[in-house]
Amino acid sequence: MDKCLLLDAGSGGRASQRLISECFVRHFANPVLATMDDAAVLDLNGPLAMSTDSYTVTPLFFPGGSIGSLAIHGTVNDVSMMGAEPRYLTCAFVLEEGLDLEILDRVVADMAHAAERSGVCIVTGDTKVVPRGACDGMFINTTGIGTLRRQPAPSGHGARPGDAVLVSGAMGDHGLTIMAAREHLSFVEGVASDSAPLNGLVAAVMEAVSEVHVLRDPTRGGLATTLNEIAQQSHVGIVLEEDRIPVHPSVAGGCSFLGLDPLYLANEGKCICIVPQEYAEAALQAMRTSEYGQEACCIGRVQDTQPGRVILRTRIGGERFLGMLEGALLPRIC
């Protein structure tokens, strides 16, 4: 390949074919993609879950991941939050003229590695090249499809009074990592993105627990915003215990210095799981069988009072209303 991307790589001609074969096919090789048709023929049975997302994060590489691994993990996790088994992904790239092709190759290699770890295949995609200045290096869109493990699938409408609210680990790692990397904040030390595939963790929970009401990954807007969405969808109240919510000391310290609340920072490798109280311990034990669920804990409960609201019981015994995120706290974190 050339050293940098030229506009003719998006023309559909020889340059396009070279880019596809020497970069994308080289990393993503699998029997379905190898047909190189305009669409993929997939082997799927039963009800399906499908999700699509676009990734514009800057910088492209950050502690704990890259735009490439993030694109795979994010879509795998969105499909997984329906209690489904992710099977296939598509990917589409919008690339800026002049992009260093070594950077593109690193990103695609990260995607291939993340897909392999997640047990999914990238089976079709698209590439567009735009003039200099039309995008910030690269944007990636991924769509995922998977088979439902059971019906009804977990849903934001499913929380019920008396349910336990569980999280699979510490909050705020990804959001603070991106801010520190983007702004070169040298005083923020020891933080890394939690970007990870959660399909194995979800599979363990679905196998261990017969009734899972809600699964959600608290990405943009963080834990507080995601729980507000669930409370509003389910017409219930949610009460959290501040001293139970895990936050790594490095994240807590960085947030304190910057005036940020880790409960509103994005996560890319954590999930919220809401189950009947009698299944809470079994669900926690199932999460802890995964390398991504070692810090899983119960942080609160669902109630029938104050529907649509999330209340935080503070360490000193008071109560604080946690509203939806207002404004763009950290733009382009995914």
Residue, then its C-alpha position, 0 to 999 in steps of 0.5 A: m500500500d501507499k504511505c497515505l490515503l488518496l482520494d482514488a481509494g474511494s473510487g471503486g477502481r484499482a486503488s479501492q481494490r488494493l485497499i480492500s484486499e491489502c488492509f480489510v480482507r487481510h485482517f478480517a478474513n473469514p469464509v463469509l467475507a471471502t465471497m466478496d459479494d454485495a451482501a453477506v448470506l448469513d446462517l441464522n435461526g429464530p428471533l434476532a437482535m440487531s444494533t448499529d452505532s457510529y464511532t468518531v472518538t478522538p484521539l484514535f488511540f488511547p490507553g486501553g483501546s482504539i477506535g477500532s476495538l471500541a467499534i467492535h466492543g460497543t456493537v457486540n455489547d449493544v446486541s448482548m444487552m438484549g440477552a442475545e448472542p452476537r454472531y455477525l458484524t458489518c463495518a463501514f469506514v469514512l476515511e479522510e484523504g491523507l490518512d497515514l495508512e499505517i494508522l489505518d492498518r493498526v485500527v483494522a488490526d485492533m478490530a480484527h483482534a477484538a472481533e476474534r476475542s468476541g467470537v464474531c465475524i465481520v462479514t461485509g462493509d463499505t469504505k468511503v474516502v472524503p477530501r482533507g478536512a471533511c472528517d477527523g481521520m476516520f469514522i467507523n460505523t458497525t452493525g451487529i446481529g445476533t440470536l436471542r437466547r430467550q423471550p421476552a428479551p431484557s428491556g429498559h421497560g422491564a424493571r419492577p419494584g423490588d428488583a436489585v440493581l447490579v453493575s458489573g464493575a467500576m464506573g467512569d474509566h472510559g470517559l476520564t481516559i478519553m478526556a485525559a488523552r485528548e487534553h494531555l492531562s499529565f496529572v491524571e495517572g493510572v486510568a485506562s479505558d474499560s472497553a471490553p466485550l461483554n457477551g461472555l459475561v451476559a451469557a453467564v448471567m442468562e444461563a445462571v438466572s431464569e429472569v433478567h428484567v433489564l440489561r444496559d451498558p451505561t455508555r454516553g451519559g454514564l450510570a446516572t443517565t442510563l438509570n434515568e432512562i430505565a426509570q422513565q421507560s419502566h415507570v419506577g423509581i430507583v434508589l442507589e447507595e453511594d457507598r456501594i458504587p465502585v469507582h477506581p481511586s484514580v478515577a475518583g481523584g481525577c474527577s475530584f480535580l476536574g470537577l466531574d462526577p464519575l456517575y455521568l462519565a461513559n463506560e465501554g465495558k460495564c453493564i447494568c443488570i436488573v433482576p428480581q432480588e431473589y436472583a441477585e446473588a446468583a447473577l453477581q456470581a455469574m458476572r464474577t466468572s468473567e474477567y470483566g465482572q470481577e468487581a460486580c456488586c449490587i448498588g441499589r433497588v427498584q421501588d414503586t415510589q417516585p417513578g421516573r426518578v433516580i435517588l442517590r443515598t449519600r455516604i453521610g445519610g442524605e439523599r440527592f436527585l440524580g437527573m439526566l445529563e445536561g449538555a455535552l460533558l465530554p463530546r466524542i467519547c465513542 
